[in-house]
Amino acid sequence: MKVVVYSSEMCPWCDRVKEFLKEHNIKFEIKDVGRDIKAREELIEKSGQLGVPVTIIDGEVIVGFNVPLLKHYLKID
């Protein structure tokens, strides 16, 4: 399972997503759109979003800190 979190430094909802993933022992990659122009362009291309957090789980795009969708795509009960 590939999990990527697009986030920025001063984003409390990004922190919540990352905390949620850590609590469930999910390995993930962080892409900081505030510092990395390529990550920002990739975010827009893959999700159509400018805001963060955006989590992509095996190609499925989740905007914001959406616990039901995170659990669904991560197969967490």
C-alpha positions in Angstrom: 0.0 0.0 0.0 1.4 3.4 -1.0 0.4 6.4 1.1 1.4 9.9 0.4 0.4 13.0 2.5 0.7 16.4 0.8 1.1 18.9 3.6 2.6 22.2 4.7 4.4 23.2 7.8 1.8 25.4 9.5 -1.2 23.1 8.8 -2.9 21.7 11.9 -5.1 19.4 9.8 -2.0 18.0 8.1 -0.6 17.1 11.6 -3.9 15.4 12.4 -3.6 13.2 9.3 0.0 12.3 10.0 -0.8 11.5 13.7 -3.7 9.3 12.6 -1.5 7.3 10.2 1.2 6.9 12.9 -1.4 5.8 15.5 -2.4 3.0 13.1 1.2 2.1 12.2 0.7 3.1 8.5 3.9 4.0 6.7 3.6 7.1 4.6 5.6 9.6 2.6 5.3 13.3 3.3 5.5 15.9 0.5 5.8 19.5 1.7 4.0 21.7 -0.8 5.2 24.8 1.0 8.9 24.0 0.3 8.8 21.8 -2.8 7.5 23.3 -6.0 7.4 19.8 -7.7 5.3 18.5 -4.9 2.9 21.4 -5.2 2.6 20.8 -9.0 2.1 17.1 -8.4 -0.6 17.8 -5.8 -2.6 20.0 -8.3 -2.1 17.4 -11.1 -3.3 14.4 -9.0 -6.0 16.0 -7.0 -7.0 19.3 -8.6 -6.6 20.8 -5.1 -4.5 23.8 -3.9 -5.2 23.3 -0.2 -3.7 20.7 2.1 -3.9 18.1 3.6 -4.4 15.7 0.7 -3.7 12.1 1.2 -3.4 9.6 -1.6 -3.8 6.0 -0.8 -3.0 3.7 -3.7 -4.2 6.3 -6.1 -7.4 7.3 -4.2 -7.5 11.0 -3.3 -8.7 12.1 0.2 -9.1 15.8 0.8 -8.8 17.1 4.3 -8.8 15.0 7.5 -11.6 12.7 6.6 -11.5 9.8 9.1 -14.2 7.6 7.5 -12.5 7.7 4.1 -9.0 7.2 5.6 -10.3 4.2 7.5 -12.1 2.9 4.3 -9.1 3.1 2.0 -6.6 1.9 4.7 -9.0 -1.0 5.6 -9.1 0.0 9.3 -12.2 -1.0 11.3 
